[in-house]
Amino acid sequence: MKKIMMLTAAIFAAACFSFSADTPVATRSYQIRNCKFDELLRPENANNADGTHIVLYPAQPWKCMTWKLLPAGESAFQLQNHFTHKTFEGGTNGTQSAVVQIPFARDTSKRPSWKLEKLSNGFYRIIDVVSGQALTASSKDVVILAAHNETQEQQWELIETDPAKLTM
């Protein structure tokens, strides 16, 4: 019996640490901070409406600035906002796409997925799985999808956050 318990504990430990240190832990919550502007991703004015632009805002312990990451494949995740319970995607606008809030579909195949690519400096590039474009903060008020580049506008820090400690 003792051997079975030890084996079970070892399997559990291996499962818990199956993600590398470079991969966010699935089904945990994170605030997403842009490297250049040093502000967090959130729906504009914490608005719940579909089509609300995703913008940057100074850090606060708010639900509207915190995203649940749900696994959607290898290094890919679906993001759900803790306040609005919605997600976001890039709309179409020529070569660049404004990022807007949309419903978090019940059908997982209809939700946008994002690949989190770890960069050598410890930040992440967040890439839309469908378009291959990267989440880009072109200003504090405008977050878009754009072609990959090596600028800080496309570098994001994931800050693990306990949703039970959030306000608003």
Secondary structure as a PSIPRED ss2 file (coil, helix, strand):
# PSIPRED VFORMAT (PSIPRED V4.0)

   1 M C   1.000  0.000  0.000
   2 K H   0.000  1.000  0.000
   3 K H   0.000  1.000  0.000
   4 I H   0.000  1.000  0.000
   5 M H   0.000  1.000  0.000
   6 M H   0.000  1.000  0.000
   7 L H   0.000  1.000  0.000
   8 T H   0.000  1.000  0.000
   9 A H   0.000  1.000  0.000
  10 A H   0.000  1.000  0.000
  11 I H   0.000  1.000  0.000
  12 F H   0.000  1.000  0.000
  13 A H   0.000  1.000  0.000
  14 A H   0.000  1.000  0.000
  15 A H   0.000  1.000  0.000
  16 C H   0.000  1.000  0.000
  17 F C   1.000  0.000  0.000
  18 S C   1.000  0.000  0.000
  19 F C   1.000  0.000  0.000
  20 S C   1.000  0.000  0.000
  21 A C   1.000  0.000  0.000
  22 D C   1.000  0.000  0.000
  23 T C   1.000  0.000  0.000
  24 P C   1.000  0.000  0.000
  25 V C   1.000  0.000  0.000
  26 A C   1.000  0.000  0.000
  27 T C   1.000  0.000  0.000
  28 R E   0.000  0.000  1.000
  29 S E   0.000  0.000  1.000
  30 Y E   0.000  0.000  1.000
  31 Q E   0.000  0.000  1.000
  32 I E   0.000  0.000  1.000
  33 R E   0.000  0.000  1.000
  34 N E   0.000  0.000  1.000
  35 C C   1.000  0.000  0.000
  36 K C   1.000  0.000  0.000
  37 F C   1.000  0.000  0.000
  38 D C   1.000  0.000  0.000
  39 E C   1.000  0.000  0.000
  40 L E   0.000  0.000  1.000
  41 L E   0.000  0.000  1.000
  42 R E   0.000  0.000  1.000
  43 P E   0.000  0.000  1.000
  44 E H   0.000  1.000  0.000
  45 N H   0.000  1.000  0.000
  46 A H   0.000  1.000  0.000
  47 N C   1.000  0.000  0.000
  48 N C   1.000  0.000  0.000
  49 A C   1.000  0.000  0.000
  50 D C   1.000  0.000  0.000
  51 G C   1.000  0.000  0.000
  52 T C   1.000  0.000  0.000
  53 H E   0.000  0.000  1.000
  54 I E   0.000  0.000  1.000
  55 V E   0.000  0.000  1.000
  56 L E   0.000  0.000  1.000
  57 Y E   0.000  0.000  1.000
  58 P C   1.000  0.000  0.000
  59 A C   1.000  0.000  0.000
  60 Q C   1.000  0.000  0.000
  61 P C   1.000  0.000  0.000
  62 W E   0.000  0.000  1.000
  63 K H   0.000  1.000  0.000
  64 C H   0.000  1.000  0.000
  65 M H   0.000  1.000  0.000
  66 T C   1.000  0.000  0.000
  67 W E   0.000  0.000  1.000
  68 K E   0.000  0.000  1.000
  69 L E   0.000  0.000  1.000
  70 L E   0.000  0.000  1.000
  71 P E   0.000  0.000  1.000
  72 A C   1.000  0.000  0.000
  73 G C   1.000  0.000  0.000
  74 E C   1.000  0.000  0.000
  75 S C   1.000  0.000  0.000
  76 A E   0.000  0.000  1.000
  77 F E   0.000  0.000  1.000
  78 Q E   0.000  0.000  1.000
  79 L E   0.000  0.000  1.000
  80 Q E   0.000  0.000  1.000
  81 N E   0.000  0.000  1.000
  82 H C   1.000  0.000  0.000
  83 F C   1.000  0.000  0.000
  84 T C   1.000  0.000  0.000
  85 H C   1.000  0.000  0.000
  86 K C   1.000  0.000  0.000
  87 T E   0.000  0.000  1.000
  88 F E   0.000  0.000  1.000
  89 E E   0.000  0.000  1.000
  90 G E   0.000  0.000  1.000
  91 G C   1.000  0.000  0.000
  92 T C   1.000  0.000  0.000
  93 N C   1.000  0.000  0.000
  94 G C   1.000  0.000  0.000
  95 T C   1.000  0.000  0.000
  96 Q C   1.000  0.000  0.000
  97 S E   0.000  0.000  1.000
  98 A E   0.000  0.000  1.000
  99 V E   0.000  0.000  1.000
 100 V E   0.000  0.000  1.000
 101 Q E   0.000  0.000  1.000
 102 I E   0.000  0.000  1.000
 103 P C   1.000  0.000  0.000
 104 F C   1.000  0.000  0.000
 105 A C   1.000  0.000  0.000
 106 R C   1.000  0.000  0.000
 107 D C   1.000  0.000  0.000
 108 T H   0.000  1.000  0.000
 109 S H   0.000  1.000  0.000
 110 K H   0.000  1.000  0.000
 111 R C   1.000  0.000  0.000
 112 P C   1.000  0.000  0.000
 113 S C   1.000  0.000  0.000
 114 W E   0.000  0.000  1.000
 115 K E   0.000  0.000  1.000
 116 L E   0.000  0.000  1.000
 117 E E   0.000  0.000  1.000
 118 K E   0.000  0.000  1.000
 119 L C   1.000  0.000  0.000
 120 S C   1.000  0.000  0.000
 121 N C   1.000  0.000  0.000
 122 G C   1.000  0.000  0.000
 123 F C   1.000  0.000  0.000
 124 Y E   0.000  0.000  1.000
 125 R E   0.000  0.000  1.000
 126 I E   0.000  0.000  1.000
 127 I E   0.000  0.000  1.000
 128 D E   0.000  0.000  1.000
 129 V C   1.000  0.000  0.000
 130 V C   1.000  0.000  0.000
 131 S C   1.000  0.000  0.000
 132 G C   1.000  0.000  0.000
 133 Q C   1.000  0.000  0.000
 134 A E   0.000  0.000  1.000
 135 L E   0.000  0.000  1.000
 136 T E   0.000  0.000  1.000
 137 A E   0.000  0.000  1.000
 138 S C   1.000  0.000  0.000
 139 S C   1.000  0.000  0.000
 140 K C   1.000  0.000  0.000
 141 D C   1.000  0.000  0.000
 142 V C   1.000  0.000  0.000
 143 V E   0.000  0.000  1.000
 144 I E   0.000  0.000  1.000
 145 L E   0.000  0.000  1.000
 146 A E   0.000  0.000  1.000
 147 A C   1.000  0.000  0.000
 148 H C   1.000  0.000  0.000
 149 N C   1.000  0.000  0.000
 150 E C   1.000  0.000  0.000
 151 T C   1.000  0.000  0.000
 152 Q H   0.000  1.000  0.000
 153 E H   0.000  1.000  0.000
 154 Q H   0.000  1.000  0.000
 155 Q C   1.000  0.000  0.000
 156 W E   0.000  0.000  1.000
 157 E E   0.000  0.000  1.000
 158 L E   0.000  0.000  1.000
 159 I E   0.000  0.000  1.000
 160 E E   0.000  0.000  1.000
 161 T C   1.000  0.000  0.000
 162 D C   1.000  0.000  0.000
 163 P H   0.000  1.000  0.000
 164 A H   0.000  1.000  0.000
 165 K H   0.000  1.000  0.000
 166 L C   1.000  0.000  0.000
 167 T E   0.000  0.000  1.000
 168 M C   1.000  0.000  0.000
